[in-house]
C-alpha cells in the first residue's frame, strides 16, 4: 500500500479496497479508517457527538461507533446491502453511543461501497471528506 488518504469518492473507495486487501494479505487483526479531523473543525454540522468518525474492518466484520440516531441510519443503509447484517450492539457504560458490529462477507469493492456510504450518509459528511487509513 503506497497511499494512506483520499478525499474524492472514487479514490476513497480505492483506498478502502487497498486497505482491506493489505489487511488480509498481512493477516493483521484489523484495518482502521478515520475521517480527517481537520475537516470536522471547519464544518461543525459534520461533527459527530463521539468525535472523529472511524471504521474498523477485520475477520469479515465492520466495527464502528455511533449515536442512537446514527444507528437508525446504519439500519436504513443496511437495507441496500442484504449480505450485511448487524451481529452485535454494545452500549458501554463508560462511553457515549453504541458500538456496532456488522458481518460483511463480501468482496472488497462491495465493502468499500458500504464504508463510504457510512461516512457520507450515517455520519453526514461531505462528499469531499478526507479519510485516512491509519492502521492496516
Steps between C-alpha positions, in 0.01 A plus 500: 500500500656828394244766591307543817239770440244606241236771470321431170223235502659259250843540657359440850339173386830395342675586829253278689554211257879540529483513882275191518726313258817597692333403828409156362842443343676592825260299716474801730231516766314779319538814291380839621365782286456841661360833386749786486431702815587823316189459287285477811635819653405705196144365478325466835196337336718200406620438855368192669436507874763228536794682337662424165317211331700181446429152368694181556489188285627156601388136481225598253357735764451876485528673836391859568370728773191712452225686681150355528385725212795388287414137583161551338684627188723190507192278510346686205824477304517124558175458305705565184765246603309174562819293546596718800334471841542633850660231715538691825403827667691603810424803716796537736416669830823700497451645151239687299325335208477152358769269366368315194645184348378412152584176321620579150579186307547669165770599256712807584322716241157443656641558848662823375162619368345438839783672689475812286123506539542481879732801500273700269151395606528386861751761616364757250845602374557692176588307184848654507587381851858373540533152651824348626602135522660535844561130567526211259 
